[in-house]
Amino acid sequence: MRTPPNETLRDEKRHAPERRCILSGEHGARDDLIRLALGPDGEVQPDVRARAPGRGAWIGVDKAALARAQSSGKLKGALARALKSDKVSAPADLAARIEAALERQALDRLGLEARAGNLISGSDKIEVAARRGQVHLLLHSSDAGEDGRRKLDQAWRMGGAEGQGLVFPLERTILSLALGRQNVVHAALIDRAAAARVRHALDRWRAFIGSEAGLSAAAAGTPDASAASVDEGLE
């Protein structure tokens, strides 16, 4: 039986460096938290890839908690202490910027895996691979039909998987653009390491926007329309 992507991630996190969230005080794996980079003007900006030079602070709370901390002034005080400066500030739309950056990172990761040949699309192709136990992560667009999701989820379980595919919080048009393909309703990762990388990007996004916003298994969908039966994986 395949090693689930989340098991691979857990193994890696045992050795991952940790950081402390300036708002909750809790420690977490560096790759799971979100870095806020201090700019030369004293304003912090999202640095979700943790590559920006200079000082930074880390947060591990979701969008709603961040908004509360910012409106109450708690964020400003936490940033001042973490960055050792009384002149630090955060843009009013910081939460929206973080969400957009995490979304972009997840879409970029999917695109990279698609170009590397680690991702397949097209219901028929995915179903065959799933039944053979070759699928390590199954994704459905938010507007995927319930019948189509159920069919592929069942095929995935027949191949040895547990549970269901993840419902992506974006529609097929955006998913298709990210993958450079037409009408992508479903996608599957057929490489274990690639599945772990995609799952991690999606989990970070989900943790920030909140599970009610998407990326959950068995999310409510729409009945299959004629478009959903088209082979969405045109190569």
N, C-alpha and C positions, 0 to 999 in steps of 0.2 A: 504493500500500500504506500502511496505517495506520502512524503512529509509535508504537512500543511504549511503554507507560507507563514502563518503566525508562529508556528513552532520554530521555524528557521529564524525568525526575528527574535524570539525569546532567547535562543542560543546566543545570538549576536549581542543582545542587550546585557547579558551577564558580564561582558567585558567592556561595555561602552562607558565612556566618561559621563559623569553626572553634573548637572547644574541645578541651582536652587531658584525656584520661582519667586520673584520679588513680591508677588501679591499674596500667594497662599503660604509661602514659606516651605513648601514641600520640595523634595528633591526628585528629579527624574532624569532619565537618559537624555543626554545632550541633543540627540537627534529627534527626540519627541517634543522638546520644548521649542519655543519660538524666540529667536533673538531680536532684540530691538537695538539697532545701531545708532550711536550718537553722531550726528552730523556736525560740521564745523560751525553751523549757526545755532547749535544747542538744541535742535529739534531731533527727536528720535524717529526712525523710519523702520518698517519691517525689513528684516534680513533673514528670510526663512531658510536660505541656503547657508547661513552663518559664514559668509565669506567676506563681508565688508570689513575694512581695516578699522583700527581704533577701538575705543571702549564700547561695550555693549551690556545690555541687561537681558535677563531671560524671564519669560512668562510661560505658565503652563495652565492657564485658565481658559474657559471658552469665551465666545463672543459676548454673551450676555453678562458674564462676570466682569469682563474687561470694561464694558460700557458702564456698569455700575461703579466700578473703581474709578473710572475717569470722571464721571459726573460728581462723585462724592469728594474728589480731590485726593483719594488714596493713591491713585496711580502716580500723580505728580510727586507726592512725598516719597513713594517707594523708588521712583526713578532718581530723585535727588540723592537719596541715601546710597543707592547702588552705584551711581555714577559719580558720586562725591562732587556734586555741583548744584547750586541753587538756581542756576539759570537754564536748567533743562526743561523742555516742553514737549508735548505730544500733539500732533494734528488732531483736530476734532473728529476726522473720519478715520482714525487709526484702525479701528476694528474692520471697517470696510476694506482698507488697504491690505490688511493681513489676510482677510478672506480671499481677496482677489489674487494675492500672491500665492497662497496655498492652492487655489484652483489652477492657476497657471502652472505651478510646479507639477501638479498631478497630471494635467493634460500634456505637458512636455515629456513627462516620464512615459506616458502611454505612447506618445509619438516616437520616442527613442526606441522603445521595445518593439514597436511595429516595424520600424526601419531595420532593426537588427534581426527580424525574422522570428521573434519570440512571441508574437501575437497573431492570432487568426480571427477572422470574422466570417459571417455567413452562417446562417442557421444549420444548413446541411453539413457543412464542414466541421462546425463546432460539435454537432451531435455525434458524428463519427468519432472524432477525437476524444470526446467525453466518455463515450461507451468503452473506448479502449484504455481508459485511465491515463490519458495523455494531457488532460487539462488540470492545471494547478490553481487557477483562479478564473471564475466566470463572472462576467459583468453584463448587466442589462441597462439600457438607457432608460431614463425616467418615463418615456412615453412608449416603452415596449409593451406589447399586449400581454395580458395575463396568460393566455393560452400558450404563447410562444415561450414565456419565461418558465412556465410549468413544464413544458416538454423538455427544455434543455436542462432544467434542474434535475428532472428525473433521469435523464441520460447521464448526467454528472454523477449522481448517486450510484447508478448502475456500474459506473467505472471505479467505484470505491471511495468517492468523496462523501463527506458528511454535511448535512445542511443544504443551503441554497446559495445561489449566486447573489452578488451584491447589486442592488439597484442604484445606478449612478444618478447623482442629483442634477443631471443635465440631459437635455433632449438629444435625439439622434443627430440633429444638424451640427451641434457643437462637437459631439463625439466624432462625427465623420470628418470634420475639419481638422481635429487634432491628429487623426490617424491618416489623413490624406487619402481617404477612400469615400465611396459613395454610400449613403444610406446605411450607416452602421447602427444597427439596433442592438446587437449582441456582440461581445468580444470575449476572447478567451486567451489566457496566458498559458503557453505550452512548455515553458521553461521554469523550473522551480525557483531559481535565483531571481529571474525577472518577475515572477509572481510576487515574491517577497518584497522586491523593490516597489512595485506598483501598490501592493497592499499597504506598505508603510506610508507612502505618499497619500493614499486615500484615507488611512486612519488618522493622520495628522489633520487633514482637512475636516474629517468628520468630527474629531475631538473639539475643533475650534467652533465650527458652525452649529454643533449640537446634532444629536442623532435624529431629532424630529425633522431636520431639514433635508434628510436624504441619506444615501449610502447605507441603507439598512436592507436586510434580507426581507423578502415578502412584503415590500412596500406596496401601497395601493397603486394599481395600474389601470389602464384602460383596456377595453375589449380589443382584440386584434382587429386592425383595419386592413384593407387590402394592401396598403403600403408595407405593412409588417411582414407580409408573406413574400415580398420581393427579396431576392438574394442580395443582402446588404453588403456582402464582402467582395464586390467587384474588384478585381486585381488590376 
